[in-house]
Amino acid sequence: LIWLGYHSAVRNESDLQCVNVPPKFRTMNSFWKYYSGQAVAPYPTIFIGGNHEAANYLWELYYGGWAAPNIYFLGFAGVVKFGNIRIGGMSGIHKQHDYHRGHHERPPYDNATIRSVYHVRHYDVLKLMHVKEPLDIFMSHDWPLGITEYGNWERLLREKPFFTEEVHQRKLGSESAAKLLNKLKPPYWFSAHLHCRFPAIIQHGEDGPTTKFLALDKCLPGRNFLQVIDIPSNPGPYEIQYDEEWLAITRRFNSAFPLTRMPCTIRNEELDIQDDRQWVRSKLNARGAKTFDFVQTAPPYDPSRPVYNPPIAVPCRNPQTESFLQFLELPYLLDSSNPGGMFLAL
C-alpha cells in the first residue's frame, strides 16, 4: 500500500501538538492503535509526509524507518526496494522561500516552524537527482509543476475552478518535483495534496519513456482515493529493503547536511559515488539489506487515560535511525546544527 501524505502518524497527545492543523481539528484518529500493536496493518505500507503530519515523529525517522509495524516512512527523501520494485519519493511541499534553507526546525515548534518543517529542501532534491538506476515508482505529495498540461486540465478546472489562474500561469505544482520527473522519468508517479483525482501521461521526448501520473483525492467516503495498479515483478519475497544506490548517496551527502535556518549553497554538479557504492555493497553483503526493526520511542495514546495537558514534545533519538547511521558509519546530526549561510562542500 502506497500512501501519499496526510498520514498523521500521531502516537499520543504530545505528537498531536506537532501537527499543523487548527486545534479544533486535532483528533487522535487511529494510528496510535498500529503504533501500540493493538492493530496491525494488513499489507506492507510505505508512506511519505505531506503538510499535516506529526513532524516531531517523522524527524526522528528523517532517513526512513518503521513508524509502526508494517508501516514504513520513506523519509524526507528516500529510495527502497519492495521485492525487485524500486520505490522513490520525497515528503513535504515546495515553498521557494524555504527551499535553500537547512532543516533547522526542532520540537517544540512555534507557529512558523510547524509549517516550514514540511517544506521541501534543495539538499534532499539534490540527493534524489543523483539517482541513476531506474525507478519503478516515485511518490510526492505535491504535483509536479506543469503536470496539468499532460492530462484533461479542462475537466480539472470544472471540478476545481479556483485552480484556473495557477493552471493558466503555469504555477500549479512543485518546481522541484518537475525537475525530478524530467530527470528520473519513472514509469509511475503518484501524488496527492490537491484533493482531486487527476491522471496524466508524460512522454519524455519523441523516443523516450513515458510516465503514468496519478493524483488521488482525500480518503473520504465517495471520493477517488484508491487505485489498484498491477506492476510486473519477479517472485518474492516481497519485503521492504534498503537500496544500495540510495545508501551510497546518503553516505556521500551526509557531510553537507544543512541544519540551520540560514540559506546555504550546495553545488549542483554531479558527484561520483562509485567508491561509496563499493563500500556500501560490502556492508550489505555482510549484513543483508533488511531494514532495522521498529522500536517504540514514546508511550502510545491510552483512551482510558487521556492527557489534557500533554508534555511538550522534545527531540528524541530513534534507535532505528541510530542503527542506520552506525551501519553507514555516519554521525548522528538530527539534534545538532551545521554552520549555515555558507557554501557546503561535498
Protein Blocks (a to p, Z undefined) as FASTA:
>chain_A
ZZeejklpafblmlmmmpccdfklpcfkjmlmmmnopaccfbdcdddddfbdcfklmmmm
mnopafbghiacebjbdcddehjaccdddedjddfklmmpccfbccdddfklmmmmmpcc
fklmmmmmmpmbdcfbdcdfbdcehklmmmcfklmmmmmmmlmmmmmnopgccfklmmmm
mmnopabdcdehjopacdddddehjklccddddddddddehiafbccddddddddddddd
ddfklmmmmmmmmmmocfbfbdcdddfbdcdfklmmmmmmmmmmmnopadcddddfbdcd
dfklccfbdcdddddddfklmmmmmmnopacfklcccdehiacdZZ
